[in-house]
Amino acid sequence: MHFIAIGDNCIDYYIETKQKYVGGNALNFAVYAKQLEVESAYLGVIGNDENGKIIIDALKKEKLDTSLIKEEQGETSITEIILDNGERKFVGFVEGVFATFSLSEQEISNIKKFPYVHSAVGGKCESYFQEIKKSSIISYDFSTEKNVNRILEIAQNIDYGFISYSQEDDEIRNILQKMCAHGVKAAVATLGENGSIAFDGRKFYKCGICEAEVVDTLGAGDSFIAGFMVAISRGDYIDEALKAGAKNASKTIQYFGAW
């Protein structure tokens, strides 16, 4: 195995159409990495309900390693979504069994066997990064986190950091520079229709988007990160990794659901 994603999963429930899709930042990353022909696994928790079964069945179809997923009595997490001109809006969240999610010493030991580990804000895994980083390269999705102190606190124990923003300006460039000053090898900001920028402690890199018809933006950020990190794991430079991320994200936005 090459990649493992740890943390959140959920059922993405589209209120208007009553359709269910499997999602969650960490879980999406694991699936996207697998789709890019990289061996990957996912560690998280599901409930012993119908939605938990939906998640396992979907992951088996993707041929993703599910051996580290825990099943507990209770409800699988649900994210309620509406669409506004293709842009997804989160309008509700049921945490379910994920409310008490934590990692055991054995699970941490299993995670450290993977060269690359990914997690995301809300994944409840930050307290384990210092130990995991001793043996693995960690990537982390800050999503739209606004607390700079929190970002820099986490940055000390990760290798690649990703943040969602709207445009290139002095504020985001400053945050990326600070992240690298706190130990990150490369800090990346995805800017929606404005592409992406990255900083590696020495210089900035920029990349545009790959034009595509937007059906649903759900999963685009996770898809970008997976494309970027798979490229990095294969020895690509940052500018090439940004292009790989943009290409992967462009595929994801052309259909409903994350994958």
N, C-alpha and C positions, 0 to 999 in steps of 0.2 A: 504494500500500500504506500501511496505517495502523499496524499492530502487527507486530512481529517478536519471536518468542521464541527464545532462544539457549541451548544447553546440552544437557541430557540427553534421551534417549529410551530406550525399552526395550520388550521384550515382557513383559507381565504374565502369568505362567503360574500358573494355579490348579491346585495339585498334586492335589487330590481329584478334580476333574472332568476334568483334563488339557486344559482349555480355554485358549486364548491370546487375549489382548486387547492392542491397541497402547496404550502408555502412556509415562510419564515426565513429570515436573513441567512442564518447558518445553514439550514437545510437546503435552501436554494443554491448556495455556493457549492455544496457538495455535489448536487445534481449537475450543475453547469460544468464543474470540473470533470465529472464522469463523461458528460456529453462531448467534452473536448479530448476524449480518449486518454484520460489520466486516471489511474486507479485512485478511488476516493471512498471515504467512509463518513458516517455521521454519528455523533453521540448526543443524545438528548432524551427527553421523556415524553411519552404519550399516555393518554388515558386508555382504560379498557372499555372504550365505547366504540360506536360505529365510526366516528371520525378517526380514531386511532387506527382502526383496520383499514380505512381508506388510505391513510398515509403509508402504512406498511405495504399495501398492495401496489401503490403507485411507485414506491421506491424499488420494489422487486422488478417491476417492469423496466425500470431504468438500470437494473443490474447493479444497484448501489449496495455496498456492504451495510447491512442493518443489524449486525450482530451486537453492536454496542448500545442499541436503543433500549431504554428501560420502559417497561409498561407498569403503570400504577393505577390503583383504583381511583376512578374519578373521571373528570371531563378533559378531553384534549383541548388545547388552546384554540380559540376562534377569533379571527379578525374580520370585522364587518366592513364592507367596502361599497362605495357607490362610484360611478364613473361620470366625469364632467368633461365632455369633449376629449375623451381618451385619457385624461389625467385621473388617476385613482385618488380617492379621498377616503381616509380611514375615519369611520364614524363610530366605531365601538370595538371593544376588546374584552374577551373572556379569558382570563389567565389559566384557569383550571389547574391541572396537576403541576404545571410549570411554576406555580407560586412557591413551591418548596424545593425547587431544583438545586442540586449541589453535586459536587464531584467527590468521590471517595478516593482514598490513596491508590487503590488498585486501578481505578479509572484514569487517574493522573499518570500512573505508570504506563498504562496502555497508550495514552495520548502521546507520551514522550517517545514512543517507538516510530512515530511518523515524522518525516523530515519537515513537512509543512503543516501548520495548524492555523485554522481560521476561526474567528469569532466576531461578534458584532455587539453594538450597544444594545442593552436589554437582554443580553445572553447570560448574564450572571456568572461570567467566568473570569473576570478581570483579576480577582484575588489570587488566581492560580498561575497567572502569566509569568511571574518571576521564576517560579520553579520550572515551568514548561520551557521557558526560553533557554534554559541551560542545555537543552538538547535539540530544540526545534526552532525553525523560523516561523514567527507569528505574524499573520496579517490580521487587521482589525478594521471593521467598518464603524466609523463614528456617526454615520448617517447625518442628521441635521443638528447634532450636538452643538450647543451655543456656549457652554461653559468652558472657557479657554483653560482655566485652572484644572478642570477635570480632564480635558484633552491631554494636557501636558503631563499630568500624573500618570495616565495610562501609557502615554508615548514612551516613557522610560523603560517599559517592559515589552515593547513590540518592535518589529522590524519594518513593517509596511503599514502605513496608516492611510485610510481613505475617509474623506468627508464630502458630504453633499452640500453644494452651494449654488448660487444662481449665475454669477458672473465673475470675471477676473477683476479684482480691485486690490487696493493696498491692504485691506483687512484680511482677505484670504491669503494673499502672498505672505503677510506677516505671520499668520498662523502656521502655514506650511514651513516657514523658516524656523519658527520656534520648535515645531515638532522634531525637526532634524537636529536642532541644537540639544534636544532632550534625548537623543539616541536613535531616532528612527532612520533607517537607511534611505527610505524614500517616502515622501508625503505627497498624496495625490488628492486633488479636488475635482470631482465631477460637477460639471456646470450645466447640465441639461442640454438644451439646444445650442449652448455656447461651447460645447466640447469639454475638454479637460485640461488641467495643468498639473505639473508635478515639480517637486524640488528634491534634490538628492544631497543637499548640504553644500553644493558647489554652484549649480546652475538650475535655471528653470527650463522646463520643457512644455510645449503646447501641442495640442492635437484637436482637430475638428471632429465632427460627428460623421457617421456614415449615413447618408440620406436614406430614409425608409418611411413607409406609410405607418403612422402611429395608430394602433388599435387600442393598446392598453400598455401603460408604462410600468405596470407592476413587475418587479423583478429586474428592471433594467440596471439598477445600481449593482445588484448582486452578480448579474451576468457580466457587467463590465469588470468587476473585481476579479471574478474567476478567470476571465480572458487575460487580464493583466498578470495575475499571479502564475497561471500556467505558463505564460510566455517567459516570465522571470525564471521559473523552475527549469525551463529548457535552455536558459543561458542568454535570452534576449536582453538587449539594452532597454533602458526606460522608454525611449521614444518609440521603439518597436512594440513594447508592452502596452503603451497607451493606444496604439493603433489596433492591437489585438483586442483590447478591452472595448473600444468603440465598435469594432466589427461584431463582436459577440452581443453587445447590447442592442445593436440594430436589428438583430434577428429576434430578440425577445419581445420588442415592442410591437411586432407585427401580428401577435395573436393574444387572445384573452388568457389571463392567468400567468403565473410566473414561468411555468414550463408545462 
